[in-house]
Structures are given as C-alpha cells and as structure tokens.
C-alpha cells in the first residue's frame, strides 16, 4: 500500500519496490564462547591444556595480524589503520570507486573495538573479558551481493559480523537481467524496467534468500578471513545448513537440511591450507523491512577423527526386538556430552521425523564447570513389531522444548511419598503402603523385601540407621526412588542394601529392584511379599509355562506354588502345586531333564482387576525360584541361590490392569520383561571421551 509521501510525489515516480536495506549477521564460534567448549577445542587443536595460556593466545592474535598484512602486501591490497572516530564506510566508498578489482577482496580496514577474549589464570582457569582489540574489516566485491564487509576480531574465539546491503543485491541481479539503471548510494535514480526491478527486489522475501545468504557467507568467511587464524594442516569439514525465513503473514517454510562440502581456502604464500574445522553460527541482527533469520552451523570438531554429524544433534535409536507392537511404551537412554557442550537439561528437545516428542530430561552427572556430562532422556514410543526408529536429540542455548508433558506427580508427606496412585513409605519396610486402581485399594497391607541366612532366619529390610531416600527422577514421564541403608544380620555383621523403585506414566506398573552386598556370604535367600486386596473369591491365576498353566483359588485357605529349580542356565525343572496352604500337592510338572526356559511371570485376577507379576534379576543364576499365591491375598516371589554369593539381587514387576488381560498385548508380562532397545550414537561417546555403553538400560 503506497504511503503518504509516495502519494505526494506520485507524478515524479516511475515505480516502487520493497527491499531489505542493511543486513548484519553476527557470526560466532559457538563452542569458543563457553569456557568448557573453548577448552575442548583447544585440546583438539594443540593436544593438551599445557599451551592454554595468555602467551599462546596473544601469539595466535599476532600471527593473524602478520598474515593479513603479509598477504595484503603480496596481493597489493591496501590495509588502512583507522583512528577512533574514522567513518570507515565513507573511506571504503572512496577505495571502491577507484579499485580495479571486480570480484574479491579489495580493502582491509583495521580499527579497535570491544570483543570477548579469554584471560587464562592459574591452572588454566578461563575468565571472559571484553577489552578493546584490533578488528579487521574485509571489504569484498561479491558477484551476487556486491559490496560485502566482514568484520572479525583478531583474537580467539574470532567473533565476526557479516554486513550486506539489499540494494546492492538488487543492483547485481538487475545487471544480470539486462535492466539498465543509474544509482546513487541506495537510491535508483533511473530504471529502464521498474516492474522488473520490483520483481527482483521481491525475491529477497523468498525462502531461497536464506540459501543465497548462506552461500555468500561460505564464499568469504573462511577463504578471506578465518584462513589467517590457524596454521594446521588440511582438515575437511561437513556442513549442515538449517535456514529459516520468516515471511509476512506468518508463513513459515520447513527447514531445508543439506550436507555439502565447504570449499577449502588456498593461499600459496601461507604454505599449507590453514583449516581447522570452525563451527560457526550466523544470526541476523537487524534489517529494515523483511524479517530474516538465518542459522548456519558448520559442525566438525577440530582434530577429532570422527565424521561430523548434524550440529547440536545426537541420534537416538529405538528397536523393537520381541515382535510385539508397543503403544506409548516407556523408553530411556543416557546420553554423554563433552565438557561445556550442554549448559542445562532445559536446552534440549527430542524430535522424530521433524515433530517434537514429549520427553523428560534429567542431568544425572555434571562436569566441573557445571555443564551436563550425562543426560537421561525418558519418553514414550509407539512402534511396530521388529521396527526401528531414529530420534534426534537437539541441544544448544537456542533450543527450547515445547510445553512440559503431563503425567506422574511426586508429593512428599512426613512419612510417605505419593506417586500417582501409589503410596511409598519413607522408611525401608514396608516399602509400598498402598496401591489404588480405579479408585479401589489393591495392596493395603504393604509390600516389602526380606532376606534369609543359611539357617533360614528371616530379616526384614530394616536399616540399622534411618535409611536414605533419594528421588532421582520426579516425573512427569518417569519417577525413580532409591532407598539405601544397612541390614543388620547380627551384632557383628551388617550388609548394605539398595532398593530402587521405578514407575512410568504411560503404564500402571511398578518395578522394584533390591540389591544386597554380602561380602561374608552369610545370606542365601531374597524375597518380595505383597498383601493384595482383591474382590470376592474365586480368583483366577495363570503362569507363563509352555502349557499356559492356569487354575483358580476358591477359598481363603487355598494356595498355589510354582517352584523352579535351575541347575544350569537353560535347564529348569518346575513343579506347580495347589491345595490347602501348607498341604499343596503336585498339580503339574515340566522340564525333567529337558532344556527349558525359566518361567518368569503370571497373573492373579478377580472379576474386575488383574495383577500381572514378573521376576527379573537372576535369570541365569543356579538356584530355586518360587512364586506363591494364597486365598488371603498373600503373594510372594523368592530366590534361593544354589551357592553362597557376595551379592543378592531380585527385580519384581507388578502391573495393575483391567480384566480380562489382553494376551500378547502391551499389558502382558512378556512385553513388560522385554524392553525396547534404546541406544545413543557411538560417536557421541567418542566426542565426550567416555566409555561406550554396550548394553542399553532396561526399562520395564
């Protein structure tokens, strides 16, 4: 829409065009502006921290200055030291008017301005300062954009600004299109084809402009500026461009991601090509009309013999290996980070096929500088039988996750902790105080672990002192509680124990793991007991034998026992007994010399609810395993080792679902005991200099 000034002088105008005026892109080496990131880059550059001091940093700045001046002298390019107050753009226009160069660097102006630098103290401690240092303004004639200025600090981490002019771009494109014109500064005083010029100006508002800006930055930032900074041998780098153009009316094109090779800088007078991979970001600072935002990240860490992956992104793989479709299945994976690479867990986002996935992020360990070393990522995956999915974990200061997911909440009371519909004790025994499902109590007396010595004497998991309770994860997608204490066996012997409780938000199950260290090898049996409150009898039970054994409990005195004896991995004899409690008789047997897998799960149900239970923890350790159910709601799972051991462990799953149970669906114990396999890209472990995890964390 014409403005009032245009209306007033309409008879003097031959046309109009809408054009971006001044474009300033702030360019910076992202890692170099963080103390941990700069230290990592320096180690990769020089091999250690030994040379990280003010002397070597000043030498690098000195070499930059000498090389710039030496190259300019050899190529007859003027270098002008500008005093304070010098109007550098006017000086550049004077040189531009008389230069014979039609493409490339034609002038270098040197002036002092503030810039971030690192001051190295005792023990190579890094402190950020902003003194006045020399900046070098490289004035370049570009075939697409005309006059470009790149102003760069001569001190590491070499922050820079790339300055362009939209009118210069329009003029260059008009010449290519055969449109004649005269121009004074930014003003076109004569145009042979005003409509054609307006169409050219309109292209600056197209998504393709981001790519053109990226190409211009790539053409000159490295080959005419940063090449003077480093003096190591050739190092190729992968480039990933993530352009985003904000158009009028809220139209937002999707990011276009392409991998290309960056052309190398060749300066014969400097000997070897000076490339060390320089991860750099360009972000628009100011424009006159069209809003434009460009982010170009060049990702490759200097000196690391690792193929570069997408910058600020880690690939996480999820595989289904059991042949069961999963809906909203809990997945967890731990991701390592180099020191200084991730400031906070709040600067992460999980993406699948371009769409953000709700996730929970927990910083489990930190580096000495406070940055994240290990990040736990919890999310829910829907995946088909034997399928694989690849997620991208994006991270960085500019990354912000979407709205937090809804799920479990943790409420602490004086004596108990409420997690969803489950109440846990703040002491060690009983552990689970109550469980509600559909607003009905299912476990009201409590659940707890016990352990027995070789003589059969039982000990509750009661600590000799008040146990320590840690809430490792507070949800909303996954909650983890950990109890630690010491179990008193007698006045002269105690054994340390750890009990871990895990709950996902997407499934109504509880996973409880108990570990006891027994260096004296005095303990033999570990068990888990739960008192259930089900509806009226009869109750139906089943176990996961190869025959799908099942039966019913009709009276309070009824009991059923499944006893398994493993003499060697893969060889299990089992017996199913039922009858009055204490007088059970053999009901079914299996194994008997044949190779058989351990029976690890079962169900008990009334007319409305079902409790699925499963055991994990010692699946290949010889000994005796026993499941016990009775008509009073008592359930227990116990393991008695065949030989004394220095550690005892038992992991129990209890899943509360509606009746009837969908056999083979995600609610089945088979699915519960067969977690999705989640792994982090091995390259991330190398970048972080930590050991690669060969097995994924188990999630129920």
Secondary structure, DSSP 8 states (H G I E B T S, - for coil): ---HHHHHTGGG-S-------EEEEEEE-TGGGSHHHHHHHHHHHHSSSTT-SHHHHHHHHHHHHHHHHHHHHHTT-EEEE--TT--HHHHHHHHHHH---SSEEEEEEEEEEE--EEEE-GGG-EEEE--EEEEEEEEEEETTTEEEEEEEESSTT--EEEEEEHHHHHHHHHHHTT--EEEETTEEEEES-HHHHHHHHHGGGSTHHHHHHHHHHHHHIIIIIGGGT--------EEEEEEE-B-GGG-B---EEEEEE------GGG-S--------EEEEEE-SSS--EEEEE----TT--S---STTEEEEEEE--SS--EEEEEEEEEEE--TTT-S-GGGEEEEETTEEE-EEEEEEEE-TTS-EEEEEEEEEEEE-TT-EEEEEEEESTT----S------EEE-SSEEEETTEEEESSSSS-EEEEEETTEEEEEEEEEEEEEETT--EEES-BSS--EEEEEEE-SSEEEEEEEEEEEEETTEEEEEEEEEEEESSS-EEEEEEEEE-TT--EEEEEEEEEE---SS-EEEEE-STT--EEEE-STTEEEEEEEEEEETTEEEEEEEEEETT--EEEEEE-TTS------EEEEE-SSEEEEEEEES-TTS-EEEEEEEETTSEEEEEEEESS--SEEEEEEEEEEEESS--TTSTTSHHHHTS--EEEE-HHHHHHHT----SS-----
